[in-house]
């Protein structure tokens, strides 16, 4: 209860996007736009807690979602740059150029509003510290490279949540860099900033990778605009 009230207050201070109308809204319940993406690490370390290996990309993200039907789309457009270099998504594959990630969300996918996520919450893994998600989901993605389908049906988890990354890409508090081995997985999030995190992976295991899958891709969009969202009462209940 307290966390959800704090979440509502933080969101109001950030973007002032709550709809207060009494009539029934037309179109999707949620419309979220995000840009200024960064790629987090690469094969072997897709979390890069110290900020090493965090590089800027070109691109944007658009999410349109209808609640409670849990139907919508999440579309991502990305482009590597000379500074970012290629993306090492597996032990043997580096990709560069233009990318599209497409998820068609339906009733079989899990979508949650206003929940704690990561850390010890059971919503997502302990690889990231606990934070509060305005909106979070687990859905499947197709990956296109230079307009050609490269991978289908990748597992994806995503969240618009209180930010974990500092300006230099690190996850830390008072000089302490986050580690999943820490007993206390709280205190790393910034309630005055929202970021959109998207983590994709294949189902084929690979213990040499982190997360332990043959293919993984971790993106963070550092500027998020909630163009449309539910009424305040629905978040603070």
C-alpha positions as CSV (number, residue, x, y, z in Angstrom):
1,X,0.0,0.0,0.0
2,X,2.7,2.5,1.0
3,X,4.8,1.7,-2.0
4,X,1.9,2.3,-4.4
5,X,1.1,5.6,-2.8
6,X,4.7,6.7,-3.1
7,X,4.7,5.5,-6.7
8,X,1.7,7.7,-7.4
9,X,3.3,10.7,-5.8
10,X,6.6,10.2,-7.7
11,X,4.8,9.8,-11.0
12,X,2.8,13.0,-10.5
13,X,6.0,15.0,-9.7
14,X,7.7,13.7,-12.8
15,X,5.2,13.9,-15.6
16,X,1.8,14.9,-14.4
17,X,0.2,12.5,-16.8
18,X,-2.7,11.1,-14.8
19,X,-6.2,11.4,-16.5
20,X,-8.7,12.8,-14.1
21,X,-11.8,12.8,-16.4
22,X,-14.9,10.9,-15.3
23,X,-15.9,9.8,-18.8
24,X,-14.9,6.6,-20.5
25,X,-11.7,7.0,-22.5
26,X,-11.4,6.0,-26.1
27,X,-8.4,4.2,-27.4
28,X,-5.6,2.5,-25.4
29,X,-5.4,2.9,-21.6
30,X,-1.6,3.4,-21.8
31,X,0.5,5.3,-24.4
32,X,4.2,5.4,-23.6
33,X,7.0,6.9,-25.6
34,X,10.7,6.6,-24.8
35,X,13.9,7.6,-26.4
36,X,17.6,8.1,-25.7
37,X,18.3,4.3,-25.6
38,X,21.5,2.8,-24.3
39,X,22.7,-0.8,-24.8
40,X,23.8,-2.5,-21.5
41,X,27.0,-4.6,-21.9
42,X,27.0,-7.6,-24.2
43,X,27.7,-11.3,-24.2
44,X,29.1,-12.5,-20.9
45,X,27.8,-9.5,-19.0
46,X,24.5,-7.9,-20.0
47,X,24.1,-6.0,-16.7
48,X,27.2,-3.9,-16.6
49,X,26.6,-2.6,-13.0
50,X,29.7,-0.4,-13.0
51,X,28.6,1.4,-16.2
52,X,31.4,-0.1,-18.3
53,X,30.0,-1.2,-21.6
54,X,27.0,1.0,-21.5
55,X,26.8,2.8,-24.9
56,X,24.3,5.2,-26.5
57,X,22.2,4.1,-29.5
58,X,19.8,5.9,-31.8
59,X,16.2,5.0,-31.5
60,X,12.8,5.1,-29.8
61,X,10.2,3.0,-28.2
62,X,6.4,3.1,-28.4
63,X,4.0,1.2,-26.2
64,X,0.2,1.1,-26.7
65,X,-1.7,-1.0,-24.3
66,X,-5.4,-1.5,-23.4
67,X,-6.2,-2.5,-19.8
68,X,-7.8,-4.7,-18.6
69,X,-7.8,-6.6,-21.9
70,X,-4.0,-6.6,-21.8
71,X,-3.8,-6.2,-25.5
72,X,-1.5,-3.9,-27.4
73,X,1.9,-3.5,-29.1
74,X,5.4,-2.6,-28.1
75,X,7.6,-1.3,-30.9
76,X,11.3,-0.5,-30.8
77,X,13.4,1.0,-33.5
78,X,17.2,1.1,-33.0
79,X,20.3,2.0,-34.9
80,X,23.9,1.4,-34.0
81,X,26.4,4.2,-34.3
82,X,30.2,4.5,-34.8
83,X,30.5,5.2,-31.1
84,X,28.3,2.3,-30.0
85,X,29.9,-0.2,-32.2
86,X,28.2,-3.5,-33.0
87,X,25.9,-5.4,-30.5
88,X,27.3,-8.7,-29.3
89,X,24.1,-10.6,-28.6
90,X,25.6,-14.1,-28.4
91,X,29.1,-15.7,-28.2
92,X,29.4,-15.9,-32.0
93,X,27.2,-13.1,-33.3
94,X,27.7,-9.3,-33.5
95,X,25.1,-7.2,-35.2
96,X,25.1,-3.7,-36.5
97,X,22.7,-1.5,-38.5
98,X,19.0,-0.9,-38.1
99,X,17.0,-3.0,-35.6
100,X,13.3,-3.4,-34.9
101,X,11.8,-5.2,-32.0
102,X,8.1,-6.0,-32.1
103,X,5.9,-7.5,-29.4
104,X,2.2,-8.1,-29.9
105,X,0.8,-8.2,-26.4
106,X,-2.4,-10.3,-25.7
107,X,-4.3,-11.9,-22.9
108,X,-1.7,-14.8,-22.5
109,X,0.9,-12.2,-21.5
110,X,1.4,-10.9,-18.0
111,X,1.0,-7.1,-17.5
112,X,1.0,-5.4,-14.1
113,X,0.4,-1.8,-13.0
114,X,2.1,-0.2,-10.0
115,X,4.2,-3.1,-8.6
116,X,7.6,-3.5,-7.0
117,X,9.9,-5.3,-9.4
118,X,13.3,-7.0,-9.4
119,X,15.4,-7.6,-6.3
120,X,13.6,-9.9,-3.9
121,X,10.1,-9.1,-5.1
122,X,9.5,-12.2,-7.3
123,X,8.6,-9.9,-10.2
124,X,11.7,-10.3,-12.4
125,X,15.0,-11.6,-11.1
126,X,17.5,-10.4,-8.5
127,X,20.0,-9.4,-11.3
128,X,18.6,-5.8,-10.9
129,X,17.9,-4.0,-7.6
130,X,14.4,-3.5,-6.3
131,X,12.5,-0.6,-7.8
132,X,8.9,0.4,-8.4
133,X,7.3,-0.1,-11.8
134,X,4.5,2.1,-13.1
135,X,3.9,-0.5,-15.7
136,X,5.5,-3.8,-16.3
137,X,5.1,-6.8,-18.6
138,X,6.3,-10.1,-19.9
139,X,5.8,-10.8,-23.6
140,X,7.3,-12.3,-26.7
141,X,9.3,-10.4,-29.3
142,X,10.5,-10.7,-32.9
143,X,13.8,-9.1,-33.8
144,X,14.4,-7.7,-37.2
145,X,17.8,-6.6,-38.5
146,X,18.0,-4.3,-41.5
147,X,14.3,-5.1,-42.3
148,X,14.8,-8.9,-42.2
149,X,13.5,-11.1,-39.5
150,X,16.4,-12.5,-37.5
151,X,14.8,-14.1,-34.4
152,X,11.2,-14.9,-33.5
153,X,9.5,-15.5,-30.2
154,X,12.2,-14.2,-27.9
155,X,11.3,-13.9,-24.2
156,X,11.0,-10.3,-23.1
157,X,10.5,-8.5,-19.8
158,X,9.9,-4.7,-19.7
159,X,9.1,-2.0,-17.3
160,X,8.6,1.7,-17.0
161,X,9.9,2.2,-13.5
162,X,11.9,4.4,-11.1
163,X,15.3,4.7,-12.6
164,X,18.2,2.5,-11.6
165,X,21.0,3.8,-13.9
166,X,23.0,6.9,-13.0
167,X,24.2,9.4,-15.7
168,X,27.4,7.3,-16.3
169,X,25.3,4.1,-16.7
170,X,26.3,2.6,-13.3
171,X,23.9,1.2,-10.7
172,X,25.1,2.4,-7.4
173,X,24.3,4.3,-4.2
174,X,26.8,6.2,-2.1
175,X,29.6,4.6,-4.0
176,X,28.3,1.1,-3.5
177,X,27.9,-0.7,-6.9
178,X,25.0,-3.1,-7.0
179,X,25.5,-6.8,-7.0
180,X,22.9,-9.6,-6.9
181,X,24.9,-11.0,-4.0
182,X,24.0,-8.1,-1.7
183,X,21.6,-9.0,1.0
184,X,19.8,-5.6,0.8
185,X,18.6,-5.0,-2.7
186,X,16.9,-1.8,-2.0
187,X,17.9,1.9,-2.1
188,X,19.3,2.0,-5.6
189,X,16.3,3.5,-7.4
190,X,15.6,7.2,-8.1
191,X,12.0,8.2,-7.5
192,X,12.4,11.5,-9.4
193,X,13.3,9.8,-12.7
194,X,11.6,7.2,-14.9
195,X,13.4,4.9,-17.3
196,X,12.2,2.1,-19.5
197,X,14.0,-1.2,-19.3
198,X,13.7,-4.0,-21.8
199,X,15.5,-7.4,-21.5
200,X,15.2,-10.0,-24.2
201,X,16.7,-13.5,-24.3
202,X,16.4,-16.8,-26.1
203,X,15.3,-20.1,-24.3
204,X,18.6,-21.9,-25.1
205,X,20.8,-22.0,-22.0
206,X,24.4,-20.8,-21.9
207,X,26.0,-20.7,-18.4
208,X,28.8,-18.5,-19.8
209,X,26.4,-15.6,-20.4
210,X,24.6,-13.4,-17.9
211,X,21.6,-13.9,-18.0
212,X,22.5,-17.5,-18.7
213,X,21.0,-17.8,-22.2
214,X,22.6,-18.1,-25.6
215,X,21.2,-14.8,-26.8
216,X,20.5,-11.8,-24.6
217,X,19.9,-8.1,-25.2
218,X,19.5,-5.4,-22.5
219,X,18.2,-2.0,-23.4
220,X,17.4,1.1,-21.2
221,X,15.6,4.1,-22.5
222,X,16.6,7.1,-20.4
223,X,13.9,9.5,-21.4
224,X,10.3,8.4,-20.9
225,X,7.0,10.2,-21.6
226,X,3.7,8.8,-20.4
227,X,1.4,10.3,-23.0
228,X,-1.6,8.5,-21.6
229,X,-2.2,6.5,-18.4
230,X,-5.0,5.4,-16.0
231,X,-6.6,7.7,-13.5
232,X,-4.7,8.3,-10.3
233,X,-7.0,6.3,-8.2
234,X,-6.2,3.1,-10.0
235,X,-2.5,3.5,-9.2
236,X,-2.8,4.5,-5.5
237,X,-5.4,1.9,-4.4
